Amino acid sequence: MEFSLSQNDGKIARGGVKKVNEMQGAAWFAGKDAGGKWVIAYVGQGVPNCADIQPFNFPTDWISHCMDASGNTVERGAAPPPAAPTDVFAPDPLGPAWSSMWFASGACYDLDVLFTDSGAACDVYLDSAGTLRPRNGGLFSGYATLTPPSLNQCKAAQLSADPIAPNSDLYMCFKTNLGKYGFFVARQIDASGIVFDAYVFP
């Protein structure tokens, strides 16, 4: 097999793959996940699934169309359908009430009250390696976006109790041990802790 790399900006990349001495092959697209690891989002000649490529925000001149959950080919970048009436969005901008939440390394926090240091009620623990570890039923998502997600987007995200490394460019959803949904984005990461912007949906 012959592999080629045509573009790589450090967060997303694309190239081609084909059998040696053959003229045609397939395209591949990759991006970094929330933990900073490269993930192959799609390899092929057809139209990728929207769900597979959505987390990586590939430019539309790379991938112009994708296949939605119903099997329909849709144009990427086209205006999305109106949000369901039950959907809820965070204030824009988030404002000072949701900014610069300090999360100290080695501490455990209750996300229901936005990062209040807590013992028994904590949803997440930040270990010394800068990894968030869910506790007491708290869940996080590998789903990540460059813009603040809505309540329905967080409810639809695949939430997990797996540890996750925060990314300073991406918003990630969470679910608290009391069943509330919210999202956070790391704004500053160092050895002593992390500064977050965050929001918990009412």
HELIX and SHEET records of a PDB file:
HELIX    1   1 CYS A   50  ILE A   53  1                                   4    
HELIX    2   2 GLN A   54  PHE A   56  5                                   3    
HELIX    3   3 PRO A   96  TRP A   98  5                                   3    
HELIX    4   4 LEU A  111  VAL A  113  5                                   3    
HELIX    5   5 LEU A  151  ALA A  156  1                                   6    
SHEET    1   A 4 GLU A   2  ASN A   8  0                                        
SHEET    2   A 4 ILE A  12  LYS A  18 -1                                        
SHEET    3   A 4 ALA A  26  LYS A  32 -1                                        
SHEET    4   A 4 TRP A  38  GLY A  44 -1                                        
SHEET    1   B 2 HIS A  65  MET A  67  0                                        
SHEET    2   B 2 THR A  73  GLU A  75 -1                                        
SHEET    1   C 6 MET A 101  ALA A 104  0                                        
SHEET    2   C 6 GLY A 193  VAL A 200 -1                                        
SHEET    3   C 6 TYR A 181  ASP A 190 -1                                        
SHEET    4   C 6 TYR A 171  LYS A 175 -1                                        
SHEET    5   C 6 LEU A 139  THR A 145 -1                                        
SHEET    6   C 6 LEU A 159  SER A 160 -1                                        
SHEET    1   D 4 THR A 116  ASP A 117  0                                        
SHEET    2   D 4 CYS A 108  ASP A 110 -1                                        
SHEET    3   D 4 VAL A 124  LEU A 126 -1                                        
SHEET    4   D 4 LEU A 132  PRO A 134 -1                                        
END                                                                             
